Amino acid sequence: MSQEELVVERARRSFQTGRSKPLEFRLQQLRRLQSFLKERQEDIKDALQKDLGKSGCASELYELLVVEAELQLSLTRLAEWAAPRPVEKNLFTLSDEVYVRPEPLGVVLIVGPWNYPWSLTLLPLVGAIAAGNAAIVKPSEISSTSSTVIKQLLPLYLDKDLYQVVEGGVPETQQLLKQRFDHIFYTGSTAVGKLVMEAAAPHLTPVTLELGGKSPCYIDKDCDIRIACRRITWAKLINCGQTCIAPDFILCEPSVQNRVVEEIRRCVKEFYADSPKTSDDYGRIINQRQFKRIVGLMEGCTIAFGGDADESQGYIGPTVLKNVTGDSRVMQEEIFGPLLPIVTVQSVDEAIHFINEREKPLALYVFSHNAKLIEKVLAETSSGALVANDCIVHFLDSALPFGGVGHSGMGRYRGRHTFDQLSNLRSCMIKQLKMEGLNSMRYPPHSTKKLGWARRFLLSQLNVQKLRNMAMLAMLTCLAAFVVQSANQCWHHRRIIYWKLVHEACPAYCLVPKAIILLRIISSKAASFTQTTALSLRDNVFLSRKPAHTSTLLLITQHASLPLVEGLLCSAVPALKLSSRCRSSAAGVQSGPSLYWSKHFIFVLM
């Protein structure tokens, strides 16, 4: 059994124990990876300096910060990503529990590139760990120093069985690809991407291919050309042009070509002074093979400026090529170096036609103040991403799924998209062994009536917003009922206290024995009760005074105040006097206008 077979078998056995699945274990491993980046930062910077001539600041800015941000995001949001995800229902599943449950795939192979050997290798690893997978990391042998550091230091921080590193060249990679994986994540060239996909086919292993291609950049003649060229120059010369989403060539009208050249020349001088070769911020070509390939692409082209090269140092200066045609050698393959050809077109329509004649790019850039022109390019082309008025920066937003289409790749990653890419999004439905009558429509014998019911259940769309509004209305109704009930109970309690005080303030001899007087006064205002009515009540009603018995006086008035009622009672029974102490005590118990003003007052004297 080969070393590669042993590594994969060891990772699979470890995964099958279920050790990588608990959320706390995943978070622990992500924190250890975070510690690795912080504690070994100088080792990483030294490796990048030796491999690609990157300065310490460039290494941190373009390699480490993006991984640190990804780790921080994953640590913060992992519980949310890994939780079951409810889905919309139809009438058939209305009473069921339906959701999507993310679960680990198994053992993932990550094949990293040489141009960004840390960020583009560790970003997929972050997603693999977060999703609960085991992972085999194969760094690129071309960036040899970085590969060695990863092999030596990464196992000191992560689980040695679940997350292993395999070094080697083409033979080792080929041997790895013969093994059965649950997912393969490859970043590199389109040619090798095809071989990876071919190797995955016998096992039906899903693949994520982050490839490349020629990313075009259209400059509208009416845009701010100075700012456009500044952003294009920065994006093109990062890592000495060895970036898969760097602008590969410029499309512009002939009238602005010379100005574009001069603005780029000015930006190069601003960024790297008079000599990019001596600047710490200007990188180097990875090896002699790539150096010779890039220099060969300049043959037959008109060099607007630049073109200087030093093979001993792997240096190729910033170079702009003018009047390039679609048939030029430099336009037949991805440049992956500091050469920037300019192809002239007569209009945006011609630019769109030029783009659509070629393979779909990983990114497409357009610079314009015209929103309609940007929308036109967006609507009439296809690419992995489109960025208006800037370059490359879309990779920094982990909410945007990053990836290609067609020859520029397949699959998406960054942030939650990496988690989903390396997870099995398992569909789950939990039903009950009840309500069997509703299922009769699916059982034989079939009939037109059953078909009609099935059609209604499956084709009817639930208005989720309407259901939410109805649920909210029901909740508010219940809340209102509760408030009203509580208010009624409170009012009843206070009424009893009030009239207890009134009863205590009344002399016993003032009570009218065995007299139940019901006065129904139908009037819009209490002012209609005149003094004459009060005197009539006193003379005609309260005539009999017998020994003590329980007496009840019920008076219903409409829009009446307490003083008016008190006056009416005192007119009817002179001996019934409500003291000021009683009134103030009652007012203290039942404060506010609700006691004195009401649509109906009910007074009960016991």
Secondary structure, DSSP 8 states (H G I E B T S, - for coil): --HHHHHHHHHHHHHHTTTT-SHHHHHHHHHHHHHHHHHTHHHHHHHHHHHH---HHHHIIIIIHHHHHHHHHHHHHHHHHHS-EE----GGGTTSEEEEEEEE-SEEEEE--SSSTTHHHHHHHHHHHHTT-EEEEE--SSSHHHHHHHHHHGGGTS-TTTEEE---SHHHHHHHHTS--SEEEEES-HHHHHHHHHHHGGGT--EEEE-----EEEE-TTS-HHHHHHHHHHHHHGGGG--TTS--EEEE-HHHHHHHHHHHHHHHHHHHTT-GGG-TTS---S-HHHHHHHHHHTTTSEEEE---EEGGGTEE--EEEES--TTSGGGSS---SSEEEEEE-SSHHHHHHHHHTS---S-EEEE-S-HHHHHHHHHH---S-EEES-SSGGGG-TTS-B---GGGEE--BSTHHHHHHTEEEEEEEE--S--GGGGGGGSSS--HHHHHHHHHHHH----HHHHHHHHHHHHHHHHHHHHHHHHHHHHHHHHHHHHHHHHHHS-GGGS-TT-EEEEE---S-GGG--HHHHHHHHHHTTT---S----EEEEEEEEE-HHHHHHHHHHH-TT----HHHHHHHHHHS-SHHHH-EEEEEE---
